[in-house]
Amino acid sequence: MSEVDTRFYSGERAALLEEVREHLPAFLSSAATEQYDPLGDVRELLRLDDRDLRRVAAVHLCLTEAVRAFFDALTTGLRHPIASSNRPPVVSQAVRGPVDWGATIRTRAITAGDPSLFVVRPARRIFDVPENRALAWLLHNLDIYLRRAAVGSGAAAEYDEEEAGWAQQLASFRGKLLLARRYPWLREVTPERPTAATLRRLRSARSAFYAKHIPDAVLAMMRFGEHPTDDDLKELLCQRYFRPSEDWRLFEVVVALRLARAFAERSPRKRRSRLLVGTGAAAYARYTLPDGDEVRLHYQTWPPGIGSSLHAQARERHQLRAGAPRPDLFIVRTGKASDAAVLELKATRSASYLGAGLSQLLGYLKERPAAWKKHPSGWLVAPPSTAYAAADPSGAELWLVSSESVADAAVERFAATSGVTQSAVST
């Protein structure tokens, strides 16, 4: 795993986030991805399990401006609900409401002309109308998403430190939902997913709660909760997922996307080269080269068929219950000119951390000795700094390379010998 001893400068981090914002939609684009599955793509790229991914989406949805505004207006809105009036006939000796004289005469005629009977039609408010059904549906679904957004135990499920009030806001929203259940009229309403006609009725309401806050929150629920697009996922990841304390994770994703972008942009256009995202041990991206070979990019996993693991053999031999080491990134070429390189990422400008990264790479190289065909086999990737000097990697097993030039180097190493000319892979 990558490490970080200090945070990125604010401007530097903002630039990295902007780079992700720019490229992530292309990474998730249906035009570039076979078997399009944006949630699967995101899950594989960021190594999120289903629970964490659902929670990230729930937090994002519940903190959108539309949902916040809805909860701000909820208490007042529930006090003044939309209702329709129904006047059912009531036979009574007490006159409580307008008298229906025609019905009264008919009723007296069949009751021996009892003059004490009256048919009255008192107004009774009906709350089970389309606007309130939409409200009940929204409250029901917000309850589901607020439960998903509850604080978990995993690191990936923590809130952004710059938004320390998120947890308090979500707790406040849950409290308002509990108060909403106390309104008797709301318990009479059947939740119903709003149709286009219902949204039009809401927009034409006199109350701002019904005309703006409910439909805006409904549309946010449908957008982020039901059918998120690649742009929605981009916004979700960039605004809600990355935490300032996890600059190392941002650095990993940036480098992973730089590699994907470099291979996608510089592959021969006459040849098919498409971005694929898999699951489990599959590559998060792969590209077909002109000679039929394939380049695959893996994130935090050993590629299948890369050779036996000495670490795994030792664990099995000694019945040792310990986790297996995982490289940050792995580039492998399959086919006639097979090749592989393991990449360790260090989001640091500290010489001591970089030295630890070299030690980790040596462990990876020793763990799978049969995997390496060409030097350098182990690449240490770090931000540009004065902590290290650039050097020619020829003949060396280990190489320390800047995150600014690693993508170019990867394309030149893994694609240039396949028939792609030098001009096709140079900047």
C-alpha positions in Angstrom: 0.0 0.0 0.0 1.1 3.6 -0.6 2.0 5.8 2.3 2.0 9.5 3.0 4.0 11.4 5.6 2.5 14.8 4.8 -0.5 16.1 2.9 -0.4 17.5 -0.5 -0.5 21.3 -0.7 -4.0 22.6 -1.1 -3.4 23.8 -4.6 -1.7 20.6 -5.6 -4.5 18.4 -4.2 -7.1 20.5 -5.9 -5.3 20.0 -9.2 -5.2 16.2 -8.6 -8.9 16.2 -7.9 -9.6 18.2 -11.0 -7.7 15.7 -13.0 -9.9 12.9 -11.7 -13.0 15.0 -12.4 -11.8 15.4 -16.0 -10.9 11.8 -16.7 -13.3 9.8 -14.6 -16.3 10.3 -17.0 -14.1 9.1 -19.9 -13.1 6.1 -17.8 -16.8 5.3 -17.1 -18.1 6.3 -20.6 -20.2 3.7 -22.3 -18.4 4.5 -25.5 -15.2 3.3 -24.0 -16.4 0.5 -21.9 -17.7 -2.9 -22.9 -20.4 -4.4 -20.7 -21.1 -1.0 -19.3 -21.6 -1.1 -15.6 -20.6 2.2 -14.0 -21.1 1.0 -10.4 -19.0 -2.1 -11.2 -16.4 0.1 -12.7 -16.2 2.3 -9.7 -16.2 -0.6 -7.3 -13.3 -2.2 -9.1 -11.2 0.9 -9.5 -11.5 2.1 -5.9 -11.6 -1.4 -4.4 -14.9 -0.6 -2.6 -17.1 -3.5 -1.4 -20.8 -3.3 -2.1 -21.6 -2.0 1.4 -19.1 0.9 1.2 -20.2 1.8 -2.3 -23.9 1.9 -1.3 -23.0 4.0 1.7 -20.9 6.5 -0.3 -23.9 6.9 -2.7 -26.3 7.3 0.3 -24.2 10.0 1.9 -23.9 11.9 -1.3 -27.7 11.8 -1.9 -28.7 12.8 1.6 -26.3 15.8 1.5 -27.4 17.2 -1.8 -28.7 20.8 -1.7 -32.2 19.6 -2.8 -32.5 17.1 0.1 -31.0 19.5 2.6 -33.6 22.2 1.6 -36.3 19.6 1.8 -35.5 18.7 5.4 -35.2 22.4 6.3 -38.8 22.9 5.1 -40.2 19.6 6.3 -41.5 20.6 9.7 -43.4 23.6 8.4 -44.6 21.7 5.3 -46.1 18.9 7.4 -48.2 21.4 9.3 -49.9 22.7 6.2 -50.5 19.6 4.0 -52.4 19.6 0.7 -55.8 17.9 1.1 -59.0 17.4 -0.9 -62.4 17.8 0.7 -65.0 15.0 0.6 -68.6 15.5 1.9 -70.1 12.0 2.6 -73.7 12.0 3.7 -74.3 11.5 7.4 -77.8 10.8 8.8 -78.0 12.4 12.2 -80.4 14.2 14.6 -77.7 16.8 15.1 -77.0 19.3 12.4 -73.2 19.5 12.0 -72.6 20.8 8.6 -74.6 21.7 5.5 -78.0 20.0 5.2 -78.7 18.0 2.1 -82.4 18.7 1.9 -83.1 16.4 -1.0 -81.5 13.5 0.8 -83.2 14.5 4.0 -86.7 14.3 2.5 -85.9 10.9 1.0 -84.6 9.6 4.3 -87.6 10.9 6.2 -89.9 9.3 3.6 -88.5 5.8 4.4 -88.5 6.3 8.1 -92.1 7.2 8.7 -91.5 10.9 8.2 -89.4 11.3 11.3 -88.8 15.1 11.4 -85.8 14.8 13.7 -83.6 13.2 11.0 -81.3 15.3 8.8 -78.9 14.3 6.2 -75.8 16.5 6.5 -72.6 16.6 4.5 -69.8 17.7 6.9 -66.5 18.5 5.1 -63.9 15.8 5.7 -60.3 16.4 4.6 -58.7 13.7 2.5 -54.9 13.5 2.6 -54.4 10.5 0.4 -53.8 12.5 -2.7 -51.0 12.2 -5.4 -48.9 15.0 -3.9 -48.9 13.4 -0.4 -48.3 10.0 -1.9 -45.1 11.4 -3.5 -44.2 12.9 -0.1 -44.7 9.6 1.6 -42.6 7.8 -1.0 -39.8 10.3 -0.6 -39.8 10.0 3.1 -39.7 6.2 2.9 -36.8 6.2 0.5 -34.9 8.9 2.5 -35.2 6.7 5.5 -33.6 3.8 3.6 -30.7 6.0 2.4 -30.1 7.6 5.8 -29.8 4.2 7.3 -27.2 3.3 4.6 -25.4 6.5 5.4 -24.9 5.6 9.0 -21.3 5.7 10.2 -19.6 2.4 9.5 -16.3 0.9 10.7 -14.3 0.8 7.5 -11.8 3.4 6.5 -13.6 3.9 3.2 -16.8 4.7 5.0 -15.6 7.6 7.0 -16.7 11.2 6.4 -14.6 13.9 4.9 -12.7 15.7 7.7 -13.4 19.1 6.1 -17.1 18.3 6.5 -17.1 17.5 10.2 -20.7 18.4 10.5 -21.9 15.8 8.0 -22.7 13.2 10.7 -24.6 15.8 12.7 -26.6 16.8 9.7 -27.5 13.2 8.9 -28.5 12.6 12.5 -30.7 15.7 12.4 -32.4 14.4 9.2 -33.1 11.1 10.9 -34.7 13.0 13.9 -36.9 14.9 11.5 -38.1 11.7 9.9 -39.0 10.3 13.3 -41.0 13.5 14.0 -42.8 13.2 10.7 -44.2 9.8 11.7 -46.1 11.5 14.5 -48.4 13.3 12.1 -51.7 11.2 12.0 -52.7 12.5 8.6 -49.4 11.2 7.1 -50.1 7.7 8.3 -53.2 7.6 6.1 -51.2 8.2 3.0 -50.0 5.3 0.8 -46.5 5.9 -0.6 -46.4 6.0 -4.4 -43.5 6.7 -6.8 -44.3 10.1 -8.4 -45.2 10.0 -12.1 -44.6 12.9 -14.5 -48.2 13.9 -13.9 -47.7 14.0 -10.2 -44.6 16.1 -10.6 -46.6 18.6 -12.6 -49.3 18.8 -9.9 -46.6 19.4 -7.4 -45.0 22.2 -9.4 -48.3 24.0 -9.7 -49.0 23.9 -5.9 -49.2 27.2 -4.0 -47.0 26.0 -1.2 -43.3 26.3 -1.8 -42.8 23.0 0.1 -44.9 21.1 -2.4 -44.0 23.2 -5.5 -40.2 23.2 -5.0 -38.8 21.2 -2.1 -40.6 17.9 -2.7 -40.1 17.7 -6.5 -36.5 18.8 -6.2 -35.7 16.2 -3.6 -37.7 13.5 -5.6 -35.6 14.3 -8.7 -32.4 14.0 -6.7 -33.5 10.7 -5.3 -34.3 9.4 -8.8 -31.0 10.8 -10.2 -28.5 9.6 -7.6 -30.5 6.7 -6.0 -32.1 4.9 -9.0 -30.2 5.6 -12.2 -26.9 7.3 -11.6 -25.0 8.3 -14.8 -21.3 8.4 -15.3 -21.3 12.1 -14.5 -23.3 11.5 -11.4 -20.7 8.9 -10.2 -17.9 11.3 -11.1 -19.5 13.9 -8.8 -20.2 11.4 -6.1 -16.6 10.2 -6.0 -14.9 13.6 -6.3 -17.1 15.4 -3.8 -17.9 12.7 -1.2 -15.4 9.9 -1.4 -11.9 11.4 -1.2 -11.0 12.7 2.3 -8.1 15.1 2.8 -6.4 12.6 5.2 -6.4 10.1 2.4 -4.1 11.8 -0.1 -2.5 8.5 -0.7 -5.7 7.1 -2.0 -6.2 10.1 -4.3 -2.6 9.7 -5.5 -3.2 6.0 -6.3 -6.4 6.7 -8.3 -4.7 9.6 -10.2 -1.8 7.4 -11.2 -4.1 4.5 -12.2 -6.2 6.8 -14.4 -3.1 8.4 -15.9 -1.9 5.0 -17.0 -5.4 4.2 -18.5 -5.5 7.5 -20.3 -2.0 7.2 -21.7 -2.7 3.7 -23.2 -6.1 4.8 -24.5 -4.8 8.0 -26.1 -1.7 6.5 -27.7 -2.9 3.2 -29.0 -3.2 3.0 -32.8 -6.6 4.3 -33.8 -7.0 1.8 -36.6 -6.8 -1.0 -34.0 -9.4 -1.7 -31.4 -8.3 -0.5 -28.0 -11.0 -0.2 -25.5 -11.2 0.4 -21.8 -12.5 -2.6 -19.9 -13.3 -2.9 -16.2 -13.5 -6.3 -14.5 -14.2 -7.6 -11.1 -12.2 -9.5 -8.5 -8.7 -10.2 -9.8 -9.6 -8.9 -13.3 -7.8 -5.9 -14.8 -9.4 -2.5 -14.4 -8.3 -1.7 -17.9 -6.8 -3.6 -20.9 -5.8 -2.8 -24.4 -5.3 -4.9 -27.5 -2.0 -4.2 -29.4 -1.5 -4.4 -33.2 0.3 -7.8 -32.9 -2.5 -9.3 -30.9 -0.8 -9.0 -27.5 -2.7 -7.4 -24.7 -1.7 -4.9 -22.0 -3.6 -5.1 -18.7 -3.6 -2.8 -15.8 -4.4 -4.2 -12.3 -5.0 -2.2 -9.1 -4.1 -3.7 -5.7 -4.1 -7.3 -6.9 -1.8 -9.8 -8.3 -2.8 -10.8 -11.9 -3.9 -14.4 -12.4 -1.3 -16.7 -13.9 1.6 -14.4 -12.9 3.5 -17.3 -11.2 3.4 -19.0 -7.8 3.8 -16.9 -4.7 6.6 -17.8 -2.2 4.7 -15.9 0.4 1.6 -18.0 -0.1 3.6 -21.2 -0.1 5.2 -20.3 3.3 1.9 -19.4 4.8 0.4 -22.7 3.7 3.4 -24.7 4.8 3.3 -23.2 8.3 -0.5 -22.8 8.5 0.0 -19.1 9.1 -3.1 -17.0 9.1 -1.8 -13.8 7.6 -2.8 -11.5 4.8 -1.0 -11.6 1.5 0.9 -8.5 0.3 -0.7 -6.7 -2.6 1.0 -4.3 -5.0 -0.5 -1.0 -5.7 -0.4 -1.3 -9.4 0.6 -4.0 -11.8 1.2 -3.7 -15.6 1.3 -7.0 -17.5 1.6 -7.8 -21.2 0.3 -11.1 -22.4 1.0 -12.8 -25.7 4.2 -13.2 -27.8 6.2 -10.5 -26.0 5.1 -11.1 -22.5 6.3 -8.6 -19.9 5.3 -7.4 -16.4 6.2 -4.7 -13.9 5.0 -4.1 -10.4 4.4 -0.5 -9.2 4.5 0.7 -5.6 3.1 4.2 -5.1 4.3 6.6 -2.4 2.5 9.9 -2.0 5.4 11.4 -0.2 8.5 13.6 -0.5 10.3 11.9 2.4 13.5 10.0 1.6 12.8 7.5 4.4 9.4 6.6 3.0 10.8 6.2 -0.4 13.5 3.9 1.0 10.7 1.8 2.6 9.0 1.7 -0.8 12.1 0.2 -2.4 12.2 -2.5 0.3 8.6 -3.3 -0.5 9.4 -3.7 -4.2 12.2 -6.0 -3.4 9.8 -8.2 -1.5 7.4 -8.3 -4.4 10.2 -9.2 -6.8 11.4 -12.0 -4.6 7.8 -13.2 -3.9 7.1 -14.0 -7.6 10.6 -14.6 -9.2 9.2 -16.3 -12.3 7.1 -13.2 -13.3 9.8 -10.9 -14.4 11.0 -10.8 -18.0 12.7 -7.4 -18.3 14.3 -4.8 -16.2 13.3 -2.7 -14.4 10.7 -5.0 -12.8 9.9 -2.9 -9.8 8.8 0.8 -10.3 8.6 3.1 -7.3 6.2 6.0 -8.2 6.3 9.2 -6.2 5.4 12.9 -6.7 8.2 15.0 -8.2 10.5 16.2 -5.4 14.2 16.9 -4.4 14.2 13.7 -2.3 15.4 11.7 -5.3 17.1 12.2 -8.6 16.0 11.0 -12.0 18.2 8.2 -13.4 18.4 5.8 -16.4 16.7 2.5 -15.3 18.5 0.4 -18.0 19.7 -2.9 -16.5 18.4 -2.1 -13.0 15.7 -4.2 -11.3 14.4 -1.2 -9.3 13.5 2.2 -10.7 12.2 5.4 -8.9 10.0 7.3 -11.4 8.0 10.5 -11.1 4.2 10.3 -11.2 4.4 12.9 -13.9 6.3 10.6 -16.3 5.2 7.1 -15.3 2.4 7.0 -17.9 4.7 7.9 -20.8 7.3 5.3 -19.6 4.7 2.6 -19.3 3.4 3.1 -22.8 6.9 3.2 -24.2 7.9 0.0 -22.4 4.7 -2.1 -22.9 3.5 -0.9 -26.3 6.5 0.3 -28.3 7.8 -3.1 -29.2 4.5 -4.3 -30.5 4.6 -2.5 -33.7 3.6 0.9 -32.3 6.2 3.4 -33.6 8.1 5.7 -31.3 6.2 8.7 -32.6 2.9 7.1 -31.5 4.0 6.8 -27.9 6.0 10.0 -27.4 4.4 13.2 -26.1 
